[in-house]
Amino acid sequence: MDGELYSRQLYVLGLPAMQRIRGANVLLSGLRGLGAEVAKNLVLMGVGSLTLHDPHPTCWADLAAQFFLSEESLGRSRAEASHALLAQLNEAVQISVHTGDITEDLLLAFQVVVLTDSELEEQLKVGTFCHEHGVHFLVAETRGLVGRLFCDFGEDFTVEDPTEVEPVTAAIQDISQGLPGIVTLRGDTTRHPFNDGDLVTFSGIEGMVELNGYSPQPVRVQEDGSLEIGDTTAFSRYLRGGVVTEVKMPKTVRHKSLDIALLQPRVVAQNSQELQRAHCLHRAFHALHKFQQLHGRLPKPWDPVDAETVVGLAQGLEPLKGTKEESLDEALLRRIALSSAGTLSPMAAILGGVAAQEVLKAISRKFMPLDQWLYFDALECLPEDEALLPNPEDCRPRNCRYDGQIAVFGTGFQEKLSCQHYLLVGAGAIGCEMLKGFALVGLGVGANGGVTVADMDHIERSNLSRQFLFRPQDIGRPKAEVAVTAAQRLNPDLNVTSCTYPLDPTTEHIYGDDFFSRVNGVVAALDSFEARHYVAARCTHYLRPLLEAGTRGTRGSASVFVPNVTEAYKGPTSAAASEGASYPLCTLRYFPSTVEHILQWARDEFEGLFRQSAETINCYQETGTSVLAMDRTTLLRQVMGVLKMRPRTWQDCVVWALGHWQLCFRDGIVELLRHLPCDKVLQDGTLFWSGSKRCPQPLQFDPNQGMHFLYVLAAANLYSQMHGLPGSRDQTALRELLRLLPEPDSAHPNLISADTLTPAELGPEQLKELQESLEDWSKGPPLKPVLFGKEDDDNFHEDFVVAASNLRAQNYGILPVSRAQIKQIVGQIIPAVATSTAVVAGLLGLELYKVVSGPRPLSTFRQSYLHLAENYFIRSVPSAPALQSFHHLKWTCWCRLKVPTGQPERTLESLLAHIQKEHGLKVKMLLHGQAVLYSAQWSSEKQTQRLGLRVTELVRQVTSWEPEPGQRVLVLELSCEGEEDETVFPPLHYELGQGSHHPTTRP
């Protein structure tokens, strides 16, 4: 198992599931666009072997969605033409091509069989055989803007791990003795979402020890969030501590074979309206198969005669069993039939992502499979007005790579796509998928069109399991440059350029007014809230549509923000803002009770010991600041530890590391318990160490215990790195050295508890010793601050945090944390899989169709949320922009007040008069950024000084501002007399020069 390659998906699937996936054999029949998507996702995610089957020759229509094929593939077998490029995605996956028929003997060689381009007769034949012989079977199909997926995993399929979330764990506040016993949880119980019937176990309880290791017990959740369990009358009285942990139980799924499921469909739907629509789509697909059986082809694009034939066939089908079926929606059936000849890359991406995830569920037995049908349609992409729908002539084949798309939208829309210029921010997993989509749909291939890809990152090995435009030989190269080259191979006509500068306030001279004047829209494929918020703000400023998507594991979202139609982006400005405030310092130092507490403490230890302390000593070297004047005495005393002199050898570093172990995990705890003993009682009679406070226990150093030894090994090596000394990985030699070293002197003045480390609390002798040590430390070369790195497993960074957090857990009786958990949390690694990435990119592709097509009502746009592990799919109409008002003026977030400079340029007095005359606003304060340009509260003399100045001259004087080359607008903010506190007026766009083409929406 290549842990580095699959690191992000291991956080989603886990090692046992990945091992099953690596040993699986899958047969995939059908290599049009949908089949290519399934194949790509399975290969990226490391399926053991994949056998391709599709003897049909490549045709022009295939190229609209099949990214492994090109003009050179025309006439060749689709499977054989796709093989070589597919194999490049992952050399660990065995890929072969089967050129013969699908026989029963062939099917028995696979755990999973997937059909993506088969007629109904073949689906039934293969599906029946697979059901009878325990082979997991899937059918995936798209027809224009509709698609479906069918799963049959047999009548007794066990899902070993039904959900993506980790088992719920909560700290215990109290447990009553009684029938039933009541378990009160610590903190906000809404963060511990137990449900009635959940099975739980208990551990770490003091007092009522009978519950520790007891068999899993069912719980009932009370209104206040406490848990009702069984009879605890005979158990000992609860004292303190303990954790309750959910036990995840396997579930059994029973699937029907395809022949039965066709007449008794079980469909994924969120409400009755969705269910009725899904039943209509079910009949539509059946009718299309019958049409194809009768005529040997699909309905011609937008042919009304063929469409009516399909409607008639649907009406003549046998009624569905076990459903309350209403009359068929003929208008819906008709639109499906009219556009069914087309092949669209966004639809292939969506259905291909979901289908691949279901294959992985079948192999790994992780996550609940579909039950059993999934229907998806995006017919809202078509014009609502019947008069604007394409005609047969507009949609006939042109023998070009866009024929599959033209069959749905026509040549006029294809021309619109070719003239667009889009900015893609981020060339990671979603960015690669979007760039592939741009190449397939023909976005920006015209003379005046184009795509700009902005990304400053470089390719790492862990990217290769999701970011399919990259190959092993690209590791270390800029993502934007490699992605652009790869996209041009997909479509040589694509006008695409790369930019390795970030999109942030420091590069507004690059991505400024001139740049955005040439851009029709922006796609954000970013992994930080700060970056998303900034890009969204630029789109609002320039009135550009924004398409934005994100994933976390099998969860995903895709959103569209259209000027004057939808609300603007309102996501959190930072990860910290989305996850809440940091933990109190006293909790981390003395009263940790959760995994998060000990991990944050360990991470802070790393920063303080190996980065901040080095920076502090280097600062002393440069400035000679006295100890009394320094605010980091704590860091100095920690970094010096038991050493009076600067370390010169590896042994010195080991002595320091051992001494710091003693301080953190023994002496510091002993000192804390001296002040706050275990039996301390508060005035109200309750124990101090109760509730959320866990009473710690000091540890005794033992080099034979793994975490004790790992801490010293990692800390000593990091300490040596900081001092520019050679470290050592020789564990045998280190064990021998630790055996010979004396136990550190806990009375050493530098080994005292952290709460007495301020200069004011140190005696003269301690200050003198500290100052002398600092002078010795400063005689050598500058120290080398160690910056925490999350990707390198061999630099001791992760080892230190693993050891420190788990030793802290031992001190406080907190459950140990695995290395994988620590790496994910401390490294802020986002779990990711190729499947959800493909789905959200496809969903954005559908919204791109709508944005490019021209003005549309709000009701046609969709925000999408999905959770593939739990078969959760929601698409809803986005919110309209909120309307604000002040007196007669009404505006939304997309509006701005526009003021031309005038000839000659306006003075501030003229600007204020213009605002009052044109908009009826009497300005109280005018700002540029944080700088106040004018205030009505100023003295008459100061106002007079400002009012006579030209606006740009005033801004220069106050802020030292200079216009960037090509800058067309100066943005000012204002407040007005009579406004309420929450009123936020539209920005004032003061135009620089004449002839500006900056888009404007007036209030």
N, C-alpha and C positions, 0 to 999 in steps of 0.2 A: 504494500500500500504506500503510495507516494503521498505522505502526509502534507508536504508543502503544496503540492499541486491541488489537492482536494481539501485544503484547510478550511475554506469558507463553507463548503457543503458538509463537512464533517460535523460542524456545529449544528447543522440542521438535521442530518440523518443519523449521526452516531456511527461508531466503528462497526458494530455488528451488522447494521443495515448496509453499510458500504461494502463489507466483505461479501454479503450475499449478492449485491449488485455486481461486484467484480467477478463473481463465479457464474453469472447468468448467461444464457444463450437466448437471443431474441431473433425472430423472423419478422421482417418488415416488407410487406408487399405493396407496391405503389410508390413511385419516386417522383411524383409531381411536387408542386410547392409544399403541400401539406406533409407528404412523406419525407421531403428533405428536412423540414423543420423537426419532425419527430426524430429522424436519424441524427441530426446535428445535436439535439439536446441529449440524446442517449449516449452518444460518443463523448461529448464534453464531460458528462457526468460519470463516465468510466464503466459502462456496462461491459461484461466480460467479452462477449462476441456478438456481432450483429451481421445477419445474413440479409442481403438486399435481393429483392425480386421485382423486376419490372422489365419485361422484354420489349415493351412498346417503344417505337422510335420517338425521339425528341421532336417536338413541333414548335412553331413560333409562340403559340399561346402559353407553352410551359415556362418561357423565360420571364413572364410577368411575376412569378413567385418562386421559381426554382433557382437558387443562387449557386448551385454546383454546376449548372449548365450554361452554355454560351452559344453564340452563333456557330462555332465550330462543332458543337454537339448535335446539330440538326441531322436527323436521320439515324443517329446512333441509339442503341438501347439506353434508356434513361438510367438504369441501374449501373451498367458498365461505364457510362459517361460520368457518373457521379462518384464512382468508387475512389479514384485517386485523390481528389480534393477532400473527400470525407475522411480518408485515412490520415491525412495530415493533421487533423484536429487533435488526435490522441494516439500516440504510437503504442500505448498499452492495450488498446482495444483491437481485437481481431475482426477484420471486416472482410467479408467474402460476398460473391455474387452467385446466386442460383439462377441458371438460365433455362431450366426445364419447367415443367408444370408443377403445381403445388399438389403433392401426393400425400396419402395418409402416412406413409413411412417418413416423409420429410417432416411433417408436422410433429411427429412424436419425438423429434430430436431437440425440441425447444420448450422452454418453460412458458414463453409468451409469444403469441402470434398477433400481429397487427396488420389489418387491411385498411388501406387508405384510398384505393382507386379501383374498387371491385364492384361488379354488378351484384344486385341483390341475390341472384341465384347462387353465386359463388360464396357470398357472405353466409347464407343459410347452410350451405354444404359444409364449409370449413367450420362455422360456428357450432354446428351439431356435433361434428367429430371431436372438436376440442372439448366441448362440454362433457361428452361421454368419457373422454380419456384424461381428464384432469389437466388439460393445457389451458392456461389463462388466455382469454381471447378478447380482442378489442377491434372495433370498427370506427374509423374517423372519416368524416366527409365534409367537404365544403362545396357549396353551389352559389357562386356570386357572393351575396352578402348574408347568407345563412350557412350554418354549420351544425353538425351534431357529432356526438361521441357515444358509443355504446361499450359497456364493460360486462364481461361474464367471467368471474373468478371461481365459479363452481358453487355447489350447493352447501359447502361446509368449509368456508374460507376463514381462517383465524387471523385477525389483526392483532399482532402482539403489542403494538404501541399505537393506540388510536389517535393521539393528539400530538401536536408539535411542542406544546408548552411542557416545561419541566414540572415534575410533581410539586404541588403546593406545599410549602413548608412555613410554619409559623411558630414563633416563640410563645411559650405558655406564661400567663400571668398568675393563674390560680386554677386549682381543681378541687371541686367540692366533694365531700363524702356523702353519698346518698344514692337513691334510685329515682331517676337516673343521676349519674355524675355530670356536673357541668364544667366544661373546660373554658376558662376565660383567656382570651388571647391578648397579647400585648399590642399596643399601638392602634393604628387605624385598621379595623377589621375589614374594611372594604378592600384593602390590599391583599387579603387572604381569601380568595373566592372559593371557599369550600361549598359544596352543594349537598343537598340531602341525599343520603345513600352512599356518599363517598366512603371508601375504606381508608383508615388511617392507622399508623403505628406511632408509638411514643418512644422517646429516648432522652437520656440525660436528666431525668427527673430525680430530685432529691426529696426524700420523705416517702412519697407514694411510689416506691421503687417497683411495686408489683406490675405497674403499667409498662415499665421498660422491657422491650422485647416481647411484649404480649402480642398474640396473633392479631392480624388486621381487624379493626372494629368499625362498624358502620356508624356514621354520625348523622345527626339531625341539626340543621342550622337554626338557631334562635333569632328573633328579631334584632337583638343587639349584637349579633355576630358571634356570640358564644356557641360552643358545640355541645350537644347533648350526646353522652355516650352511655355505656351500660352501667351496671350496678357497681359502685365503688364503696359501698357501705363497709365492707370487710377489709378494705385496703388501709394502709398506714396514712397518717395525716400528711398532706402535701406541705412541703417546706419551701422549695424554690426551684427555679430553673426548668429545663426541659424543652423539648421541641416536638411538635406534632407534624407528621409528614404523610401526605397523600400516597396511597398505593395505587399505581395505575394497573388496571386489570385488562386482560385480553378481551376482545369482542369477536363474535362470530357473525359472518355475513353470508347470506344465502341468495345466490343469483339464479335467475332463470335463463334458459338457453334462448338464443335469438329468435327462433321460430315462435316461442311462447311470448317473449317480450315484445314482439311486433304488435301483438293484439292486446297485450296487457302491459302497457308501458308504465314503468315507474320513473318519474321525471324529477330532476332537481329544479325546484321552483320556490320562490320566496312567498308567493301569495296566489290566490285563486285566479287572478287576471293573468299572471305569468304562466300558470298551469294551463289555462285555456289556450293561450298563444302557443305554448309548447306542443299541445295536442294538435293544433292546426299545422305547425311546422312538421310534426311527425307524419301527418297525412300528406303534406306537400312532398316530402322526400320519397314516400312510398309511391306517390303518383309520378314523380320524376323518373323513378326506376322503371315503372311500367311504361312510361313514354319511351324511355331509352330501349326497353325490350321490344316494343312495337316498331320503332322507327330506326333503330340502330344508331341513334345519336341523341344528344340533348336538344331541347328547344332552341331555335335560332334566336340570336340576341334581339330582344325587343320586338319579336314577331307576334302580333296579336292573335293570329290564328293558332299558332302553337300554344300560346298561353291559355287560350280558351280550352284547348284539348286537355291540358294539364288540369285545369279547374274541373272539367267534366270527369276525368279519371279519379280525382280526389273525392268527388261527390259519390262516385260509384263504389268506393272501397267498403269493405265489411266494417261495421261499427266496432269501435274499441270496447273491450270488455272491462268491467269494473270501474268505469269512469262515467261521470255525469257530463256527457258531451253535448254542448250546445251546437247550433247550426254553424257550419264552416264560414269563416270570414273570406268571402270570395275576393274582395279587394286585396287582402293580404296574399292569398294564393296566387293571384294574378301577378303581383309585383315580384314574388319569388320566381315564378316561371319566366317572366320577361328578362330577368337579370341572371338566370341560373347558368347560362353558358360561360360566364366569366370566371376568371381565376385571380384572386386578389392576395397580395402578399400579407397585408395585415390580418386577414382572416386565417390564412395558413399559419401565421405566427401564433395567434391566439389558440386555435384548436390544436396545433402541434405542441404547444407548451403544456396544455392540459393533458393531452394524450400521453406525452412522455412521462408526466408525473404519475399518471395512472399505471403505466408500465412499471415504474419504479415501486409503486405501492404493491403491485402484484408480486414483484421479485422480493422485496425487502420485508413485506408484511408490516410496514410502518405507515401509519395514517389510514384513515377510513376511505375506502374506494367509493366511487360514484354509485348511486342507487337508481337505476342502472344507466339511464339515458341523461345526457346533457344536451340541451338545445340552445343555440346562440344565434341571434340575428342582429344586424346593424342596418336595417332597411331605412333607418332615419337619415342615412347618408345620402339617399336619393332626394331630389327636390320634392317639396310638399305639393307644389303647383303642378298639376298634370300636364299643363302646357309646356313646362320646362323639361319634361322627361325626354330622354334620347329617343331617336327614331332608328329603324333598322339600318338605313343607309349610313348613319353616323356611327353605328357600332359594328359594321361589317369588318371582317379580318383584313388587315393591311399587309400581312406578312412582315410584321415588325415585332420587336421584343415586348411591346406593350399591348399586343392583341388581346390577352386575357383581361386586361384592365379596361381597354376600349370597349369590350363587349358589355361592360356594366355601365360605364360613364360616358362613352363617346369620345370622338376625336377633339371636340372643342375643349373638354375638360383636360384632356391630355396636353393640349397646348398651354393651358393655364399653369399646369404643374411645371412644365418645362421653363416657364419664364420666372418662376419664383427664386428668390435668394433668401436662404435661411441660415441662421447662426445656430450651430449645435455646440452647447457648452458641456463638455465632459465626453471623453472618449473611452469610458470604462465599459462595464457590461451592458448597461442600457444604451450608452452612446454607440457602441459597436452595432447593436441590434437596430438602432434607428438609422445609422448610416447605411447598413444593408438595405433597410426599407427604402431609404431615399434613392439608392441606386436602382432598386427594382421598380419603383413607381415612376421613375424618370423625373424626380424633383430637381430642378435647376440644370437640366441638360441643354436648354436652349442658349442662344447666343447671349442673351441678357440675364440668364439665370445663374445660379451657383449655390454652393454650400461652403460655409467657413466652419472649420472644426477647431475649437479652442480647448486646449488641455495642457497643463504644465507638467503633468506626472510622467514617469517613466514606467516601462513594463516590468512587472515582477512575475516570478514563476506562478504564484498563487492566482494570477489573473487568467491563466490559460484555460482553466476549467469553466470559465463563463464568457470571456471576452474573445469571441470566436474569430475575430479578424487577426489575432496575434498568434505567432508560432514560437517554438522554443528559441529559434535563432534571433528573435526580436527582443529577447530579454535585455533590459538596460537601455533600450532605445526610447525616444519620446513617443508616447501613445498617439498623439495627434498625427505625427508624420507617418507612422506605420499604418494607422487606420485609414488615412487618406489614400495611401498607395494601394492598400487592399481593396478599398471601395472602388477605385478606378479599374481594378482588375475585374470586379463584378460587372461594371458598366463603363466601358471606355469613354462614353459620351458625357459622363458626369463631370461637371465643372466644380471641382472641390479643392480647397486650399486649407493648409494647416496653420495654426498659430499657437506657439508654445508659451505665450504670455497669459497669466491668469486674468480673469475678468473680475476686477476689484477696483477700489477707489484709486489705486496707484497707477492704473493703466487706462484712465479715462481719456488720456491723450491719444491712445490707440483705438479704443472702442468708444469714440466720441460721436459728436453730432453728424459728421460726414459719414462715418461708418454706418450708423443706424439709419441714416437717410436712404441707404441702399438695401437695407434688410427688410424683408416682408414679414418675418416672424422669427421666433426663438424657440428652440427646444432645449430644456434644461434636464440634463442627466447627471445630477450631482449627488454627492453623498454627505453633504454637511448642510445644516440649517442656515448657517451664516451665508454660505455661497448662494443657496436658493433664494434667500431673502433679498440679497443684493441684486441678483439677476432679475428677480421679479420687480424690484423697484425701478430698474432701468427700463423694463418693458412698460411699466406704467408711465414713466416719464416720457418715453418716446411713442406711446400709444401703439405698441406692437403686441400681437397675440403671443401668448406663452403656452407652450405644451410642456407639462412637467410630470415626471414619474419617479417612483422610488420603490424599493423592495426591502424586505427584511425576512430572510428565510423564504417560506412559501407564501408569505403575505405580500401584497403589492397594491399600489394605487396609481391611477393615471388621471390627470386633471387638465382642464383647458380653461384658459382665462382670456377672454376676448374683449377688447376695448368697447365700452358702452353697452355691452350685452350681458356679460357675467360680472360677478364680483371679482376684485383683484385678489392676488395671492395673500393669504393671511397666516401662513405657517409661523411657528416660533422662530425667533431670531437666532437662537443657539440651542445646542443640545442641552445645556444646563437649564435653559428656560423651559424646555419640554419635559425635563425629568425632575424638576424641583430643586430646592435649595440644597447646599452642601450640609454635611453633618456638623454639629457643634464640636468644637475642639476638645472639650472636656469628655464628650462621649467617646471620641476616638482614642484619647489618651488613657482614660481610666475606666470607662463603663461601656465597652463594646458589647453588643448582644446579637449582632447579625453578621452574616458573611460580608455584606457591603462595608460594614464598619472596619473589619480587620483588613480587608483588601485596601481600603483607602488609607488606613494607617501604614500598611506596608509600602504602599506607593509613596506616601509622604516621607517615610524613612529613607527610601532610595533617593528622592529628590534632595532631602536635607543633607544626607551624609556625603553623597558623591557628586552633587552638582552645586547646590547653594553654598555649602561650606567652602568648596574650592573657589567659587566666585568671590566669597567674602575675604578669604586669605589673599587672593590676587589683588583685590581692592586695597587691602592693607599695604601690600607691596608698593602699590602705586601712590598711595596717599599718606601712609604712616599714621593712620587714625588710631587713637588710643582705644584700649578695650572699653573704657568707660563711655566712650562716645559711640560705640557700635551697638546696633540693635539686634545682632545675631550671636550674642554670647552663647546661647544654647547650642547653635551649630558648631561654634568653635570648640566648645568643651566636648561635644560628641565626636568631632573629627579627630581631636587629639586623644581622647580616651585615656587609656592607661599609659600612653607614651609621653615621656617628657621631652623627647627629641624627635625631630622629623624622621620618619622611617627611612632606613637605608637598605634594608634587605627584605627578602620574602618572609623570613622569620618574624621580622618586626610587624609586617602586615598581618600575619597569622595571630601574633600576640594581641594586636589591636582588635581583630575580629572576634577573638575569644573573649576579650574584655567587654566588648560591646554586647555579645551574647549574654554575658552575666548581667549587665546593666538592664537589658530589655526584658529578659525572661526569668530572672531570679531576683536580683537585688532591687530592681525597681518595684517589683510586686511585693517583696518583703517590706519595703519602705511604705508602700501604699497601705498594706494591712496593718502596719504599726500605727498609722493614723486612723484607719478605718477597719478595725478587726472584724472577723467574720460574724461575731455575735453581737455587734453593735446594735443597740436598740434606740429608735427615735423616741421623741417625747410622747407620741401617741401610742407607744407600745409596740409598734411594728418593727420588724427587722430592717436595718438600713439596706442590707444586701438581699433585696426581694424585688418582686415585680420585674421591671426591665433591667435592674442591676444584677449582674452575675458576679458572684464572689470569686475572685481569681485565686489560683494556686501557683506558687513559684515552681519552676522546673529545676532539675539538677542536671547539669551538662553530662551527656553521655555520648562519646564519639561513635559508639556503635549504633546509635539511633539515627535513622536516615536523615530526618529533617535537621537534627542538631548538627550533624556533619556537613550537610549541604549548605547550611547557613554560613558556617565558618569558611568553607571552600569558596562560596560565591562572594561573601563580603571581603575576604582577604584578596581575592583577585581584582575586585572592583576598586579596592583601596590602593592596590599596587598600580592599577591603570591610572588612577587619579594622580599618583605621584610619579608616574613615568618609570616605574620599576617593572622588571619582568615578573610575571605571575607563574603559576604552576597548575597543571592538571593532574599531577601525579598523586592519586588518592592514597596509595599505599604509603608514600613518603609523608603525606600530611597526617595520616593516622599515627605514624610513628612519632612525628614531631609533637602532636597533641598529647601523646602519652608521656613525653619527656617534659613538657612545659608545666610550670607550677600553676596552680589555680590563681586567677587574677585577684588582686587585693581589693576587696569590695569597699575598704575604707579610703581608697584613693580619692582625693578631692574632686577629681573629674568624674567619678562614678557616683553621682548623687541624683536624686529624683528630679525630673524635668521641671517641676513647678517651682524650684528654688534656683533657677539658673539665670536670673537677671543680675546685672552688675550691682544694683542697689542692695541685693541680698547676700553678696559675697563679702567675706572678710578681707582685711588688708593682705594677709598672707596668700589667700586664694587668688586675689586680683594680681598680686605681684608674680605668682607662679604662672598664671595664665598669660600675663603680658610677656614674661620671659620665653614661654613656649611659643607664643605667637611670633616673637622676634626670630627664634630659631627656625620656625616653619618658613619664614619669609626670606631666609638667606639663600635658598636654592632657587632653581628655575620656577617659573609660574606653574601652579597646579593645573591639571587638565580636567575641567568639569566633564562628568560623564552624562551624556544625554540618553535618556531611556529610549531603547529601540525595540519595537514589538515584533519585527520580522525575523531577527537573527536568534536562533535557539542556542547558539554556542557562545554568546558573549557574557553569560552569567547574569544578565539583567533579569530575565524571567526566573532563573534559579533563585535569586535573592528574594524576589517577591513571593514565590511559592513557599520557600522555607520560612520567611518572616511571618507570612499570614497564617500558615499552619501551626507554627509555634505559638503565635498569639491565640489561635483557636484552642490549643491545648491549655494555655493559661486560663482561659475563660470558659472552658467547657462548651465551645461552639463546634458544630460538626465540621470535620475537615473539608477542604475544598480541593477538587481535582485540578491538575495542571491545565487541562483544557479550559475549564471554567475561568481560571485565573487569567489565562492568556486572552480569552475573549473579553472579559470585563476590563482588565487593566489596559489592554491594548486597544480598547474601544473598537473591536473588530465586529463588523456587521455580518451576521450569517447570511449566506447567499447561495442560490442555486440557479442553474441556467433556465429552468422551466418557468419560474415566475418572472424572470427577466424578459423572456421571449413574449410572455402574455402581455405584460404592461406595455412593451414596445409596440405590439400589435394594436392594443387599445389606443395608444397615441396616434398610430397610423390612421385609424378611422377618424379621429378628431381632426387630423391634418387634412383629410379629404374635405371635411366640412368648412374648415377655415379658408382653404384655397378656393373653394367653389364660389365664394362671394357672400354678401350679406345674408344672414339666416336668422330666424327667430330663436330665442333662448331655448325653446322646447326641443330643438333638434340636437343640442349638445349634451354630452354625458360626462359625469364624473364617475369613475369606476373604482371599486374596492374588491379585493379578492383574497381568499385564504385557501390555497389549493389543498392543504392538509385536511381541512374540514369541509371542503366542497361549498365554500361560501362565495357567492358572486353577487355583487350589487352594482347596478348601473342606475344613476339617478340624474335628473336635470339639475345643473348647478344653480346657485342662487343668483338673482339679479343684483346689480350694484345698489347699495343702500343710498337712498336719496336724503341729502341734508339740505337745510334751508336756514336763511337768515334774512329776516324781513321779506323783501320781494325776491331775493336771489335763491335759486335752487341749483344744486350740483351733486355730482357723484365723485368717486375717487378718480375717475378718468378725466375730469374737467380741469381746466386751468384758465387763469386770467392772462390774456395775451395783450402785450403793449408794444407797439413798434417804437424804435428809438427816435425816429423823426429826423428831420434835416433842418437846422443843425440838431445835434443830439439833445435830448430832453435834460432839463435840470431835475433835481429831486422835487422841487416845488411843482414843476409841470407834471411830473409823474403822479404825484399825490392828487393833483387836480384832475388828471385824466381818469384815475381810478374812481374818484367821487362822481365825476360826470357820467362815465360810461356804465358804472356798476352800482352807483349809489352807496359806496362804502367810504366812510371817513376813517382813514388809517390812524390807528393808535400807536402801532410799532411796526417797523420794517426791519427785516433781518436778512443777512446773507450767511448761511450756515449758522454758527453760534454768535456771529458778530452783529451788534445792533447798529443799524445805519441811521435810524431815526426813531425818536420817541416823543410823543406828545407831552410827556411828563418832564422833558428837559426845560431848562430856562429859555426864555425868548432869545437870549444872545446865542446860546449853543444851537438852537433850531435855525436861527438866521444864518449862522456859519455853514450849516449843512445844506439848507434849502437852495442856495444859489449854485451849488456844485453840479456839474454833469454827473449822471448816474454812474457811469463807468469810472469817472475820476474819483467819485466818493468811495466806491468799492475798493479801488486801488489804495486809497489813503488809509482806509480803516482795516483792510484785511491783507494788503500786499498782493492781492489777486492780479493775475495777468491772464488774458484769454489764451486758451490753447489754440494751435493752428486748426482752422476749420470750425471752431466753436461758433454756434449760431445763436445760442440762447443763454442768458444769464438768469438763473433761477433765484427768486427772492420769496421770502415768506412774510406774511403780514397778519396782524391782528387788528381788530376794529373796535371802535367805541360801541358799547351796548352789547357786545358778544357775551355768551355764556362760557363757562370754563372749558366745557368739552367741545366747543366749536373749533373745527379745523378747516380753515378756508382753503380753497384751491391754491396751488402754487402760482406765483406771478412769473410768467415767462416774458422776460424783457429781451426783445429781439436785438441782436447785434448786427447792424447793417441791413441792407435792403435785399429783397429777392429771396427771403428764406422760404424753404419748402417744408419746414417743420410741421408735422401734422398737428391739428388743433381741434380740441373739443371745447366749446364755450359753455359756460353755465347757462 
